[in-house]
Amino acid sequence: MSLDRRKFLKGGLAAAATAGTMAAPAIVRADSNKTYHLKMTSAYPPGSPFYTTGPGSATDFVKRVEAMSGGRVKIKFYAAGELIPALGGFDAVREGTVDMNWANAYFWAGKSFAAQFFTNVPFGMDVLGTNAWLSQGGGQALWDEVYAPFGLKAFAAGNTGMQMTGWFRKPINGVEDFKGLRMRIPGLSGKVYEQLGVSVKLLPGGEIFPALQRGVIDAAEFVGPYLDRKLGLQNAAKYYYTPGWHEPNNVTELLINKKLWEGMPKDLQAVIHNAATACNEISFAWCNANNAAALKDLVDNHGVKVGTLSPAIIKRLREVTSDTLSGLTAKDPLAKKVSDHYFGFKKQVDAWLDVSESVVLSQKL
């Protein structure tokens, strides 16, 4: 009986241990089975290629998240004006009115000047350098630091690549031609243009064409040939200039309520982050695949006159950009921290490009 009692106790302890090891996974599985029903808004109107529809867009992101999560994350998407105003995303996500927003960080310059560095920087890095900075160079940590006081989290979720200077109703032959222009242009480049006498207007994408057509503005930049043609800008202005000194790349921002983000299981955080990363790559490929044919169509069939800003104009813009950034960041310690880090990383990237891609691209092979 003594032996049987010992066997009984041993078996009971083993069973209890087995039950204990099974209990925790059962709790985790219950939590993991929760379905998240989220709302996401955008700064861009319904039907906008790249931003709202098509490969790498907000709706593509929504589909990817639901598929990758096995239906555990379902996102209801609202284009600009369908739930909140086009540029209301920052406050809506911060306040918890919506869970996510799809826009660009430079729209929030009034909230934090440093935010602009996470969309683009005039004469800054291209898409390759920017992705390297954000993903591997410490840029994401700085983005987190800038948004932490607002209770927000952000990821790169798209990129247009190099943009065009923009559309002008009259030719731009010299720096003096900028003086007095009323131009739609957001971000740091708008601050540069202001130093040249430009009256800068911040308009969401859906308002650019009517403003340019009616003469409310004299010039505008949006993205590049395909998306600009979609807005119909060729019907409001005929002078189309390059290069995109002001936006060597342009990051689409996925903005998330931080409290929501931190409360999600790690696997769903990974799903959202990876879906955003996929859209970041796919959207850039989409732009490169479509811009060449669109530009040819604009010239051949719409009478658009493509021009290149003169070296003298570029030289002056570069000088003003340097002075403007130095002056503005000196007033904001966090912006200066981000700026110094950004340009420090750019210096490293440029040194590599000078002995790699630049060598090949400079040759007319």
Contacts in CASP RR format, 6 or more apart in sequence:
PFRMAT RR
TARGET T0000
AUTHOR 0000-0000-0000
METHOD contacts of the structure
MODEL  1
MSLDRRKFLKGGLAAAATAGTMAAPAIVRADSNKTYHLKMTSAYPPGSPF
YTTGPGSATDFVKRVEAMSGGRVKIKFYAAGELIPALGGFDAVREGTVDM
NWANAYFWAGKSFAAQFFTNVPFGMDVLGTNAWLSQGGGQALWDEVYAPF
GLKAFAAGNTGMQMTGWFRKPINGVEDFKGLRMRIPGLSGKVYEQLGVSV
KLLPGGEIFPALQRGVIDAAEFVGPYLDRKLGLQNAAKYYYTPGWHEPNN
VTELLINKKLWEGMPKDLQAVIHNAATACNEISFAWCNANNAAALKDLVD
NHGVKVGTLSPAIIKRLREVTSDTLSGLTAKDPLAKKVSDHYFGFKKQVD
AWLDVSESVVLSQKL
31 265 0 8 1.000
32 72 0 8 1.000
32 265 0 8 1.000
32 267 0 8 1.000
33 72 0 8 1.000
34 72 0 8 1.000
35 71 0 8 1.000
35 72 0 8 1.000
35 73 0 8 1.000
35 74 0 8 1.000
36 72 0 8 1.000
36 73 0 8 1.000
36 74 0 8 1.000
36 264 0 8 1.000
36 268 0 8 1.000
37 74 0 8 1.000
37 76 0 8 1.000
38 73 0 8 1.000
38 74 0 8 1.000
38 75 0 8 1.000
38 76 0 8 1.000
38 99 0 8 1.000
38 100 0 8 1.000
38 260 0 8 1.000
39 75 0 8 1.000
39 76 0 8 1.000
39 78 0 8 1.000
39 83 0 8 1.000
39 98 0 8 1.000
39 99 0 8 1.000
39 100 0 8 1.000
40 58 0 8 1.000
40 62 0 8 1.000
40 75 0 8 1.000
40 76 0 8 1.000
40 77 0 8 1.000
40 78 0 8 1.000
40 98 0 8 1.000
40 99 0 8 1.000
40 100 0 8 1.000
40 101 0 8 1.000
40 102 0 8 1.000
41 77 0 8 1.000
41 78 0 8 1.000
41 79 0 8 1.000
41 80 0 8 1.000
41 82 0 8 1.000
41 83 0 8 1.000
41 84 0 8 1.000
41 88 0 8 1.000
41 89 0 8 1.000
41 92 0 8 1.000
41 98 0 8 1.000
41 100 0 8 1.000
41 101 0 8 1.000
41 102 0 8 1.000
42 51 0 8 1.000
42 52 0 8 1.000
42 58 0 8 1.000
42 77 0 8 1.000
42 78 0 8 1.000
42 79 0 8 1.000
42 80 0 8 1.000
42 86 0 8 1.000
42 101 0 8 1.000
42 102 0 8 1.000
42 103 0 8 1.000
43 51 0 8 1.000
43 80 0 8 1.000
43 86 0 8 1.000
43 87 0 8 1.000
43 88 0 8 1.000
43 89 0 8 1.000
43 101 0 8 1.000
43 102 0 8 1.000
43 103 0 8 1.000
43 104 0 8 1.000
43 107 0 8 1.000
43 204 0 8 1.000
43 205 0 8 1.000
44 51 0 8 1.000
44 52 0 8 1.000
44 58 0 8 1.000
44 79 0 8 1.000
44 80 0 8 1.000
44 86 0 8 1.000
44 102 0 8 1.000
44 103 0 8 1.000
44 204 0 8 1.000
44 205 0 8 1.000
44 206 0 8 1.000
45 52 0 8 1.000
45 79 0 8 1.000
45 80 0 8 1.000
45 81 0 8 1.000
45 86 0 8 1.000
45 204 0 8 1.000
45 205 0 8 1.000
45 206 0 8 1.000
46 52 0 8 1.000
46 79 0 8 1.000
46 80 0 8 1.000
46 82 0 8 1.000
47 53 0 8 1.000
47 79 0 8 1.000
48 57 0 8 1.000
48 79 0 8 1.000
48 205 0 8 1.000
48 206 0 8 1.000
48 227 0 8 1.000
48 230 0 8 1.000
49 57 0 8 1.000
49 226 0 8 1.000
49 227 0 8 1.000
49 230 0 8 1.000
50 56 0 8 1.000
50 57 0 8 1.000
50 160 0 8 1.000
50 223 0 8 1.000
50 226 0 8 1.000
50 227 0 8 1.000
50 283 0 8 1.000
50 286 0 8 1.000
50 287 0 8 1.000
51 57 0 8 1.000
51 58 0 8 1.000
51 102 0 8 1.000
51 252 0 8 1.000
52 58 0 8 1.000
52 59 0 8 1.000
52 79 0 8 1.000
53 59 0 8 1.000
54 60 0 8 1.000
54 286 0 8 1.000
55 282 0 8 1.000
55 283 0 8 1.000
55 285 0 8 1.000
55 286 0 8 1.000
56 158 0 8 1.000
56 278 0 8 1.000
56 279 0 8 1.000
56 280 0 8 1.000
56 282 0 8 1.000
56 283 0 8 1.000
56 286 0 8 1.000
57 279 0 8 1.000
57 283 0 8 1.000
58 77 0 8 1.000
58 79 0 8 1.000
58 102 0 8 1.000
59 77 0 8 1.000
60 279 0 8 1.000
60 282 0 8 1.000
61 75 0 8 1.000
61 102 0 8 1.000
61 157 0 8 1.000
61 254 0 8 1.000
61 275 0 8 1.000
61 276 0 8 1.000
61 279 0 8 1.000
62 75 0 8 1.000
62 77 0 8 1.000
64 275 0 8 1.000
64 278 0 8 1.000
64 279 0 8 1.000
65 73 0 8 1.000
65 75 0 8 1.000
65 271 0 8 1.000
65 272 0 8 1.000
65 275 0 8 1.000
66 73 0 8 1.000
66 74 0 8 1.000
66 75 0 8 1.000
68 271 0 8 1.000
68 274 0 8 1.000
68 275 0 8 1.000
69 268 0 8 1.000
69 271 0 8 1.000
72 268 0 8 1.000
73 268 0 8 1.000
73 271 0 8 1.000
73 272 0 8 1.000
75 99 0 8 1.000
75 100 0 8 1.000
77 102 0 8 1.000
78 84 0 8 1.000
78 98 0 8 1.000
80 86 0 8 1.000
80 204 0 8 1.000
80 206 0 8 1.000
83 98 0 8 1.000
84 92 0 8 1.000
84 97 0 8 1.000
84 98 0 8 1.000
86 204 0 8 1.000
86 205 0 8 1.000
86 206 0 8 1.000
86 207 0 8 1.000
87 103 0 8 1.000
87 107 0 8 1.000
87 202 0 8 1.000
87 204 0 8 1.000
88 101 0 8 1.000
89 98 0 8 1.000
89 101 0 8 1.000
89 103 0 8 1.000
89 255 0 8 1.000
90 101 0 8 1.000
90 103 0 8 1.000
90 107 0 8 1.000
90 108 0 8 1.000
90 111 0 8 1.000
90 150 0 8 1.000
90 152 0 8 1.000
90 255 0 8 1.000
91 97 0 8 1.000
92 98 0 8 1.000
92 101 0 8 1.000
93 99 0 8 1.000
93 100 0 8 1.000
93 101 0 8 1.000
93 152 0 8 1.000
93 255 0 8 1.000
93 256 0 8 1.000
93 257 0 8 1.000
94 150 0 8 1.000
94 151 0 8 1.000
94 152 0 8 1.000
94 257 0 8 1.000
96 257 0 8 1.000
99 256 0 8 1.000
99 257 0 8 1.000
99 260 0 8 1.000
100 254 0 8 1.000
100 255 0 8 1.000
100 256 0 8 1.000
100 257 0 8 1.000
101 253 0 8 1.000
101 254 0 8 1.000
101 255 0 8 1.000
102 157 0 8 1.000
102 252 0 8 1.000
102 253 0 8 1.000
102 254 0 8 1.000
102 255 0 8 1.000
103 252 0 8 1.000
103 253 0 8 1.000
103 255 0 8 1.000
104 119 0 8 1.000
104 186 0 8 1.000
104 250 0 8 1.000
104 251 0 8 1.000
104 252 0 8 1.000
104 253 0 8 1.000
105 115 0 8 1.000
105 116 0 8 1.000
105 117 0 8 1.000
105 118 0 8 1.000
105 119 0 8 1.000
105 143 0 8 1.000
105 154 0 8 1.000
105 251 0 8 1.000
105 253 0 8 1.000
106 115 0 8 1.000
106 116 0 8 1.000
106 118 0 8 1.000
106 119 0 8 1.000
106 120 0 8 1.000
106 186 0 8 1.000
106 187 0 8 1.000
106 188 0 8 1.000
107 186 0 8 1.000
107 202 0 8 1.000
108 115 0 8 1.000
109 115 0 8 1.000
109 116 0 8 1.000
109 186 0 8 1.000
109 187 0 8 1.000
111 150 0 8 1.000
112 146 0 8 1.000
112 147 0 8 1.000
112 150 0 8 1.000
112 334 0 8 1.000
112 335 0 8 1.000
113 328 0 8 1.000
113 329 0 8 1.000
113 332 0 8 1.000
113 334 0 8 1.000
113 335 0 8 1.000
114 142 0 8 1.000
114 146 0 8 1.000
114 332 0 8 1.000
114 334 0 8 1.000
114 335 0 8 1.000
114 337 0 8 1.000
114 338 0 8 1.000
114 339 0 8 1.000
115 146 0 8 1.000
115 147 0 8 1.000
116 187 0 8 1.000
116 188 0 8 1.000
117 142 0 8 1.000
117 188 0 8 1.000
117 335 0 8 1.000
117 338 0 8 1.000
117 339 0 8 1.000
117 342 0 8 1.000
118 134 0 8 1.000
118 139 0 8 1.000
118 143 0 8 1.000
118 146 0 8 1.000
118 154 0 8 1.000
118 156 0 8 1.000
118 251 0 8 1.000
118 253 0 8 1.000
119 187 0 8 1.000
119 250 0 8 1.000
119 251 0 8 1.000
119 253 0 8 1.000
120 130 0 8 1.000
120 187 0 8 1.000
120 188 0 8 1.000
120 189 0 8 1.000
120 246 0 8 1.000
120 247 0 8 1.000
120 248 0 8 1.000
120 249 0 8 1.000
120 250 0 8 1.000
120 251 0 8 1.000
121 188 0 8 1.000
121 248 0 8 1.000
121 325 0 8 1.000
121 342 0 8 1.000
122 188 0 8 1.000
122 189 0 8 1.000
122 192 0 8 1.000
122 245 0 8 1.000
122 246 0 8 1.000
122 247 0 8 1.000
122 317 0 8 1.000
122 321 0 8 1.000
122 325 0 8 1.000
123 245 0 8 1.000
123 248 0 8 1.000
123 317 0 8 1.000
123 318 0 8 1.000
123 321 0 8 1.000
124 248 0 8 1.000
124 342 0 8 1.000
124 346 0 8 1.000
125 133 0 8 1.000
125 248 0 8 1.000
125 249 0 8 1.000
125 342 0 8 1.000
125 345 0 8 1.000
125 346 0 8 1.000
125 349 0 8 1.000
126 161 0 8 1.000
126 162 0 8 1.000
126 248 0 8 1.000
126 249 0 8 1.000
127 159 0 8 1.000
127 161 0 8 1.000
127 162 0 8 1.000
127 248 0 8 1.000
127 249 0 8 1.000
127 284 0 8 1.000
128 349 0 8 1.000
129 345 0 8 1.000
129 346 0 8 1.000
129 349 0 8 1.000
130 156 0 8 1.000
130 159 0 8 1.000
130 249 0 8 1.000
130 251 0 8 1.000
131 156 0 8 1.000
131 159 0 8 1.000
131 280 0 8 1.000
132 345 0 8 1.000
132 349 0 8 1.000
133 139 0 8 1.000
133 342 0 8 1.000
133 345 0 8 1.000
133 346 0 8 1.000
133 349 0 8 1.000
134 140 0 8 1.000
134 143 0 8 1.000
134 156 0 8 1.000
134 251 0 8 1.000
135 156 0 8 1.000
137 345 0 8 1.000
138 341 0 8 1.000
138 345 0 8 1.000
139 341 0 8 1.000
139 342 0 8 1.000
139 345 0 8 1.000
140 155 0 8 1.000
142 337 0 8 1.000
142 338 0 8 1.000
142 341 0 8 1.000
143 154 0 8 1.000
144 153 0 8 1.000
144 154 0 8 1.000
145 334 0 8 1.000
146 334 0 8 1.000
146 338 0 8 1.000
147 153 0 8 1.000
147 154 0 8 1.000
147 258 0 8 1.000
148 258 0 8 1.000
151 257 0 8 1.000
151 258 0 8 1.000
151 259 0 8 1.000
152 255 0 8 1.000
152 256 0 8 1.000
152 257 0 8 1.000
152 258 0 8 1.000
153 255 0 8 1.000
153 256 0 8 1.000
153 257 0 8 1.000
153 258 0 8 1.000
153 261 0 8 1.000
154 253 0 8 1.000
154 254 0 8 1.000
154 255 0 8 1.000
154 256 0 8 1.000
155 253 0 8 1.000
155 254 0 8 1.000
155 256 0 8 1.000
155 272 0 8 1.000
155 273 0 8 1.000
155 276 0 8 1.000
155 277 0 8 1.000
156 251 0 8 1.000
156 252 0 8 1.000
156 253 0 8 1.000
156 254 0 8 1.000
156 276 0 8 1.000
156 277 0 8 1.000
156 280 0 8 1.000
157 252 0 8 1.000
157 253 0 8 1.000
157 254 0 8 1.000
157 276 0 8 1.000
157 277 0 8 1.000
157 279 0 8 1.000
157 280 0 8 1.000
157 283 0 8 1.000
158 251 0 8 1.000
158 252 0 8 1.000
158 276 0 8 1.000
158 279 0 8 1.000
158 280 0 8 1.000
158 283 0 8 1.000
158 284 0 8 1.000
159 249 0 8 1.000
159 250 0 8 1.000
159 251 0 8 1.000
159 252 0 8 1.000
159 280 0 8 1.000
159 283 0 8 1.000
159 284 0 8 1.000
159 287 0 8 1.000
160 223 0 8 1.000
160 224 0 8 1.000
160 227 0 8 1.000
160 247 0 8 1.000
160 249 0 8 1.000
160 250 0 8 1.000
160 283 0 8 1.000
160 284 0 8 1.000
160 287 0 8 1.000
161 248 0 8 1.000
161 249 0 8 1.000
161 250 0 8 1.000
161 284 0 8 1.000
161 287 0 8 1.000
161 288 0 8 1.000
162 243 0 8 1.000
162 244 0 8 1.000
162 247 0 8 1.000
162 248 0 8 1.000
162 249 0 8 1.000
163 221 0 8 1.000
163 223 0 8 1.000
163 224 0 8 1.000
163 244 0 8 1.000
163 246 0 8 1.000
163 247 0 8 1.000
163 248 0 8 1.000
163 250 0 8 1.000
164 221 0 8 1.000
164 223 0 8 1.000
164 224 0 8 1.000
164 225 0 8 1.000
164 228 0 8 1.000
164 240 0 8 1.000
164 241 0 8 1.000
164 242 0 8 1.000
164 243 0 8 1.000
164 244 0 8 1.000
165 221 0 8 1.000
165 241 0 8 1.000
165 242 0 8 1.000
165 243 0 8 1.000
165 244 0 8 1.000
165 245 0 8 1.000
165 246 0 8 1.000
165 309 0 8 1.000
166 219 0 8 1.000
166 220 0 8 1.000
166 221 0 8 1.000
166 222 0 8 1.000
166 228 0 8 1.000
166 240 0 8 1.000
166 241 0 8 1.000
167 212 0 8 1.000
167 219 0 8 1.000
167 220 0 8 1.000
167 221 0 8 1.000
167 222 0 8 1.000
167 228 0 8 1.000
167 233 0 8 1.000
167 234 0 8 1.000
167 236 0 8 1.000
167 237 0 8 1.000
167 239 0 8 1.000
167 240 0 8 1.000
168 181 0 8 1.000
168 218 0 8 1.000
168 219 0 8 1.000
168 237 0 8 1.000
168 239 0 8 1.000
168 240 0 8 1.000
168 241 0 8 1.000
169 212 0 8 1.000
169 215 0 8 1.000
169 218 0 8 1.000
169 219 0 8 1.000
169 236 0 8 1.000
169 237 0 8 1.000
169 238 0 8 1.000
169 239 0 8 1.000
170 177 0 8 1.000
170 218 0 8 1.000
170 239 0 8 1.000
171 177 0 8 1.000
171 239 0 8 1.000
172 178 0 8 1.000
172 239 0 8 1.000
172 241 0 8 1.000
172 309 0 8 1.000
172 313 0 8 1.000
173 310 0 8 1.000
174 310 0 8 1.000
174 312 0 8 1.000
174 313 0 8 1.000
175 196 0 8 1.000
175 312 0 8 1.000
175 313 0 8 1.000
175 316 0 8 1.000
178 193 0 8 1.000
178 196 0 8 1.000
178 197 0 8 1.000
178 198 0 8 1.000
179 196 0 8 1.000
179 197 0 8 1.000
179 198 0 8 1.000
180 197 0 8 1.000
180 198 0 8 1.000
180 199 0 8 1.000
180 218 0 8 1.000
181 193 0 8 1.000
181 197 0 8 1.000
181 198 0 8 1.000
181 199 0 8 1.000
181 218 0 8 1.000
181 219 0 8 1.000
182 198 0 8 1.000
182 199 0 8 1.000
182 201 0 8 1.000
182 216 0 8 1.000
182 217 0 8 1.000
182 218 0 8 1.000
182 219 0 8 1.000
183 190 0 8 1.000
183 193 0 8 1.000
183 198 0 8 1.000
183 199 0 8 1.000
183 200 0 8 1.000
183 201 0 8 1.000
183 217 0 8 1.000
183 218 0 8 1.000
183 219 0 8 1.000
183 220 0 8 1.000
183 221 0 8 1.000
184 200 0 8 1.000
184 201 0 8 1.000
184 202 0 8 1.000
184 203 0 8 1.000
184 208 0 8 1.000
184 211 0 8 1.000
184 212 0 8 1.000
184 217 0 8 1.000
184 219 0 8 1.000
184 220 0 8 1.000
184 221 0 8 1.000
185 193 0 8 1.000
185 198 0 8 1.000
185 200 0 8 1.000
185 201 0 8 1.000
185 220 0 8 1.000
185 221 0 8 1.000
185 246 0 8 1.000
186 202 0 8 1.000
188 246 0 8 1.000
188 321 0 8 1.000
188 324 0 8 1.000
188 325 0 8 1.000
188 328 0 8 1.000
189 245 0 8 1.000
189 246 0 8 1.000
189 247 0 8 1.000
189 321 0 8 1.000
190 198 0 8 1.000
190 200 0 8 1.000
190 246 0 8 1.000
191 200 0 8 1.000
191 324 0 8 1.000
191 328 0 8 1.000
192 246 0 8 1.000
192 317 0 8 1.000
192 320 0 8 1.000
192 321 0 8 1.000
192 324 0 8 1.000
193 200 0 8 1.000
194 200 0 8 1.000
195 320 0 8 1.000
195 323 0 8 1.000
195 324 0 8 1.000
196 316 0 8 1.000
196 317 0 8 1.000
196 320 0 8 1.000
201 211 0 8 1.000
201 217 0 8 1.000
203 211 0 8 1.000
203 217 0 8 1.000
203 220 0 8 1.000
205 222 0 8 1.000
205 231 0 8 1.000
206 231 0 8 1.000
208 217 0 8 1.000
208 220 0 8 1.000
208 222 0 8 1.000
208 231 0 8 1.000
208 233 0 8 1.000
209 231 0 8 1.000
209 232 0 8 1.000
209 233 0 8 1.000
209 235 0 8 1.000
209 236 0 8 1.000
210 216 0 8 1.000
211 217 0 8 1.000
211 220 0 8 1.000
212 218 0 8 1.000
212 219 0 8 1.000
212 220 0 8 1.000
212 233 0 8 1.000
212 236 0 8 1.000
212 237 0 8 1.000
213 235 0 8 1.000
213 236 0 8 1.000
219 237 0 8 1.000
220 233 0 8 1.000
220 237 0 8 1.000
221 246 0 8 1.000
221 247 0 8 1.000
222 228 0 8 1.000
222 231 0 8 1.000
222 233 0 8 1.000
223 250 0 8 1.000
223 287 0 8 1.000
224 287 0 8 1.000
224 291 0 8 1.000
224 294 0 8 1.000
225 290 0 8 1.000
225 291 0 8 1.000
225 292 0 8 1.000
225 294 0 8 1.000
225 295 0 8 1.000
225 298 0 8 1.000
226 287 0 8 1.000
226 290 0 8 1.000
226 291 0 8 1.000
226 294 0 8 1.000
227 287 0 8 1.000
228 234 0 8 1.000
228 240 0 8 1.000
228 294 0 8 1.000
228 298 0 8 1.000
229 294 0 8 1.000
229 297 0 8 1.000
229 298 0 8 1.000
229 302 0 8 1.000
234 240 0 8 1.000
234 298 0 8 1.000
234 302 0 8 1.000
234 303 0 8 1.000
234 304 0 8 1.000
235 302 0 8 1.000
238 303 0 8 1.000
238 304 0 8 1.000
238 305 0 8 1.000
239 305 0 8 1.000
239 307 0 8 1.000
240 298 0 8 1.000
240 304 0 8 1.000
240 305 0 8 1.000
240 306 0 8 1.000
240 307 0 8 1.000
241 306 0 8 1.000
241 307 0 8 1.000
241 308 0 8 1.000
241 309 0 8 1.000
242 306 0 8 1.000
242 307 0 8 1.000
242 308 0 8 1.000
242 309 0 8 1.000
243 308 0 8 1.000
243 309 0 8 1.000
243 314 0 8 1.000
245 309 0 8 1.000
245 314 0 8 1.000
245 317 0 8 1.000
245 318 0 8 1.000
245 321 0 8 1.000
251 280 0 8 1.000
252 279 0 8 1.000
252 280 0 8 1.000
252 283 0 8 1.000
254 272 0 8 1.000
254 276 0 8 1.000
256 272 0 8 1.000
261 269 0 8 1.000
264 272 0 8 1.000
295 306 0 8 1.000
298 304 0 8 1.000
298 306 0 8 1.000
299 305 0 8 1.000
299 306 0 8 1.000
309 317 0 8 1.000
325 339 0 8 1.000
328 335 0 8 1.000
329 335 0 8 1.000
329 336 0 8 1.000
329 339 0 8 1.000
330 336 0 8 1.000
END
